[in-house]
Amino acid sequence: MTPQRLHVLIGVVLCSCCVKGSLQPQPRVFLTFSELQETQTSQFYSLSHEPLDYRILVMDEDQDRIYVGSKDHILSLNINNISQDPLSIFWPASTAKVDECKMAGKDPTHGCGNFVRVIQMFNRTHLYVCGSGAFSPVCAYLNRGRRSEEQVFKIDSKGESGKGRCSFNPSANTVSLMINQELFSAMYIDFMGTDAAIFRSLTRRNAVRTDQHNSKWLSEPIFVDAHLIPDGTDPNDAKVYFFFKEKLVDNSGTTKQIHSMIARICPVSKDVHTPLST
């Protein structure tokens, strides 16, 4: 996947769906771009000749669609043929926010746009999406309809603040997971990119986060992914695992080294007054 082109290896995608329940680990296939083209199992779709920073891909098996987040755009592509009936939404940052971003000295091309970094299934008809909003994060509900035949794909609400749900800087990874219409996000919560947090929002309970500016909890993390993993037979015992990298001081006390880390969070915790524990 390049900045200007979006290629989807349909054969591998469909295969992975079929073997999902298999107990045998499947080998990974590594191909160069030219080798991928030679297999004739990829399909090409281009929204623009300009770099759009395709980053987030979410598969919707119920509607046979792939949702793609990029700069100022959200795409809905047919999983069986990404060139057939593509749907797109133009969702830029406001002119005022873009101007403020440029005045703050941020990169006009790679920073001062609405880079979509969160796409999560909210219910049977809507997605919850967030973008960097030219260093002013914004979120909204996106109507995808009940069936793909309806060809519905539109922003269905006014934008709301995305602080605590999406990073200000599009270069800083945002990791998210929707559980029972509650959003769990890991990102940098401030304009300067110094306050990293795991946050629970979109909730009837109090919004909570990990302890602020506590290096014993999070130390310059680079967030990678998040998954809900069962813990026994009771679904309520499942835990959210966040995978990330951290810069930690070694035994000499002077040199920082990168370590792979895992944080585990109980999503059904009834404790709404204290920070999320990891």
N, C-alpha and C positions, 0 to 999 in steps of 0.2 A: 504494500500500500504506500503510494507516494503522495506528496502534498497535492498534486494536480490530478491524480487518477485514483479511481476506486476500483479495485479488482477483488472479486469474491470467488474463492475456490469452492464452487457449489458441490463438487463431488466429495470433497473432504467434509464439508458441513453436513451433508445428508448422511454420510457414512458415520460420522460421530454421533448423530441422533440415533442411528440404528443400534450401535454397540454400547449405548450409554449404560444399559443394564448388565453388560457383560462383566464377569468377575476377572477376566484376564486383561492385564494391562496392554494397551495398544501402543505399538511403536510410533514415534513421531517421525514425520517426513520433512526433511529440509530441502528446499529447492531454491535455486537462484531465480531471479525474475524471468530470465530468458528460458530457463527450464520449465517454469510454470506456464509460460506462453506456449511452449512446444507440446505440453500435455493436452492442450485444447479443452481443459476442464474449467477454465476460468472465463468469466464474463466481464465486460468493460462497461462502466458507466461514468460519464463525466458531466458534472453540473456546471462547471466553469473552467476556463483555461487559467484562472488565477488560483494561487495556492489557497486552499480552504481548510487545511488542517483537519482532515478526517481523523477522528480520535476514538469516539465512542460508538460501538456497535452492539445492538441488543436484538436478540432473536425473539420473535413472537410466533411460537409454533401454532397457536390457536388460529391465527389469521394468515399464516404462511408469509410473514413480512419480516424484513430486517430494518430496524430503525438506526439511522446513522446521525451522529452529532458532529458538526463542523463549525467553521467560522460563519456566523450570521445565518446559518441554515440548519434545518432538521429534515432528513429524508426518510421516506418510507418506500422500501424496494421490495418487489416480488422475490421471494426466496428462491423460486424455481427459474426465474429469468429477471435479473436486476434491470434489464433495459425495457421490460414490459410494464406499462402503466406506472411509471415512477411518480411519486407524490412528493412535493417539497413545500416547506414553509420558510419564508424569508423572515427572520427574527433578529434584526440588528439591534445594537445598543442605540439609545437615543442620541440625537445630535449633541445635546448638552453634555451628556456623559462622555462622549467621544472627545469633545473639545476639552473638557476637564482633564481627561486622561492624557491628552497631548501636552497640555500646559504643565502637567506634573512630570513631564519628561519621559513618559513611557513610549515604547516602540509603536508608531502609528499602524504598522502592518501586522505585527505579531503580538501586540498587546491591547491596542485600542479598538477592539471589536467585541462582539458577543460570541465567545467561544463556548459552545455547548459541551458541558462536562458531566451532566447528570441526565440520564433517561431511565426512568423506573416505571414499572407497571403499577398504577394506583388502584384501578378497579377494572371491570370488564370493558369499559368504554373509554377510559382516560389514562393517559400517561402523565407523570409528573416530571417536568424538565427544568433544568437550571443551566444558566450560562454565566460567564465571567462578567458580562455587561460593561466592558471597557473599565475594568477594575472597580466595578460597582455591581456585585452579583445580583442576578434577578432570576426568579422562578415563576412558572406558570403551569396551568393544567392544559393538556393537549387532548382534544377529542379525536379518537381514532375510529369511532363507530363500533358497532357490535359485530359486524361482519366485513370482511375485506371487500366484498362486492359493493358495499355502500360507497366506497371511494371517499370516505370522510377522513380528513386530516387537517385540523385547524386548531390554532390557539383559542381556547375557550374561556379564558379569564384574563383579567388585568394582571399585569406583572406584579409580583410581590418581592420583598427583599429576600435575597438568597444568602445573606450573611449567616454563617453557621451551616450552610448546605452546599456551598460551592466556593472554591478558592477565588480570591481576587485576581491572582496572576494565572493566566491560562497555562503557563509553563510548569506550575506546581500541580502535581497530580491530585485529583479529587476522587475519592473512592466512596461509593454509596450502596445502600441496600434498603429496599422497602419491605417492611414486615408488618402485616396487619395495618396498613396505611400509616405506619410510623416510619419516618426516614432516619436511618443511621448513616452518618457521613463522617469521613475523615478528610480533613483539609486544613489549609492555613486560613485563619478566620479574620486576618487583618490586612490592611493595605500594604504594609511593609513586608509581610510574609515572615513574621517572627513568632507568631502565636499559633502553634499547631494544636489541633484538638480533634477528638472524636465526639460527635454531637448527636443527640437524639432530639428530633423536632417533628413537626406535623403531628402533634400528639395532644390528646385531651389531658394527659398528665403534664406536669411541668417539663419544659424543655431543660435538658441537663447536658453537661459536657464534662470532659476530663479536667483535672485540676490545671489551672492556668499557670504558665511559666514555671512548671515543675519538671526539671530535667530528669528526675527519677521516673517520671511517667513517660514523657516523650522528649527526645533529644534530637532536634533537627531531623525529623523523620521524613522519609520519602515513601509515601503510601503506594501500595502495589495493588491490593485486591481485598475483597471481603466476601465471606460466605457464611450462610446459616448451616450449621452442622448438628445433626441429632446427637443427643447425649442420653442414650437409653431409649425405651419404648414410648415414653410420654412426650408428645410434641412440645409441651410447655417447658420441657427441660432442655430444649435445643439452645445452643449458644451461638453468638455471632463472633466469628474469628476475623480479625483484621491482620493482614500481612503487610509488613513494611520493613524498611531499612533505616538504621540509625547510625549517627556518628557518635561513638563513645570513646572516652579517654582511656588509653591503655594503662598498664601498671606503672609506667614511668610518670604518668600524670601530665604529660606534655603533648603526646601525639594522639590524634583522634583517628580511629579506625572504623570502617563501616561493618556493622553487624546486622544479620537478618533477625527479625523479631516477629513475635506473634502476640497480639492482645486478644483476650477473651472477654466477652461481655454477655451478661444475662439480659436478653431483651424484655423479659416479662417481669423484671424487678419492680416491686411496688414502692421502693424507696425513691421518693420524688424530691427530697430536700437536699441530698448530698450529691457530689459529683459522681459521674460514672466511674466505676472501679474497673481496673484492668488486671 
